[in-house]
Amino acid sequence: MTFDKRDKDSRQQTQHVLGLIARLKEIKQPSRDEKLIIRISADYPLDLGLFSVFFLNYVIITEDMPNRFIFCAPDEPHAYLCGDAVECMALSDNVVRAGLTQKYKDVDTLLRMMTWRDDLLDELVNVGERIGKHVVMYNPPVDDFLVYEIDGPVPEGIVLEHAAIAACISGTLLVDFKPALSSAQAEVMIEGADIESPIPWSWRGAKRIRKGHTLFSRAGTQMIILSADEGSKLFIATY
């Protein structure tokens, strides 16, 4: 008869998880984190990842906290628990799972890659900057990407120097595009233009978009939001 240490470790882990849940359920007034563990255990009853609640930052963003964003820095563990969110992700060649999943957990790789820092909360959770009446910019501390949130008409437009992807998550907007010209380019075109060949206004004409529509914008484009229904939301990811 052979003895498998992994089986013993697995049994011990299961007993620790069961003991934790049993202890927390006996508490009359559990803390916020303890309530979270009990709730998560309903979906992952024997997952060792339940213990992670004690050493991760439990962040709650409510409806009365507009324009909040969370930046998930490289090599920092994170778990999305509930609610609706717009996610923008840089290029990545791996996902290392730590817990709360039925998939493979690569513990050795996880331990090697983590930063082990506990002073990043103020840097990772922040508020977007309103740069216009209907434009909020979410600019994380990396060059990989930034996100614009549009919640109304932007007749002056937004200049997108790089390629961008836009997604409408609510409402209806009328959107148009034109080349984004530098002041020097505009002067050259104005000097050489005549009545027969004005500066080009639109690539293909205004488009009405609604919830579920996505757009790709090439680099060097100015996106103009001609009109927007109340409650409309358009997110633009670029860099």
Secondary structure, DSSP 8 states (H G I E B T S, - for coil): ----HHHHHHHHHHHHHHHHHHHHHT-SS--HHHHHHHHHHTTSTT-GGGGGGGTS------TTSTTEEE---TT------SS---------S-----SSSSS---HHHHHHH-------HHHHEEE-EEEETTEEEE--SSSS-EEEEE-S-EEEEEEESS-EEEEEEESEEEEEEEE---HHHHHHHHHH--TTS-----SS--EEEETT-EEEE-SSEEEEEEEE-TT-EEEEEE-
